[in-house]
């Protein structure tokens, strides 16, 4: 490229100066090379958000927040129920371990009232002789069927859990 020839950069012609001293080496022309584009201004009614559109968006957002709140409430309720059931399961497991560890035959019927952080749990223990027989119709004696039942209330609704197990005590 020779000095004095126009050079195209960013849509404007640039020209190298022929002067040697005290002049800038690069001069920009004021005439644009590309055709001018019309800049369209948005009219307020055609492209802007209307009040009803904003209100519709806020309403949809509010419904989403309400649904999310209910989902969180359901999760908290499920967590509380699970924690209550874990406490009851632990009560049943503890009593089963006590019955199995005792040397004596379990009581025929016994009731315990246990206070927990979730309210009162009533534990009922019932023992009956197990009517077990061998394949040749020989009666097996000394085996008792123990039934432990826990009753409690959750939000005014009665709940219960039950386990059964065998205990062998020779007479």
Buried (B, 14 or more C-beta within 10 A) or exposed (E): EEEEEEEEEEEBBEBBEEEEEEEEEEEEEEEEEEEEEEEEEEEEEEEEEEEEEEEEEEEEEEEEEEEEEEEEEEEEEEEEBEEBBEBBEEBBEEBBEEBEEEEEBBEEEBEEEBEEEBEEBBBBBBBEEBEEEEEEEEEEEEEBBBBBBBBBBBEEEEBEBEBEEEBEEEE
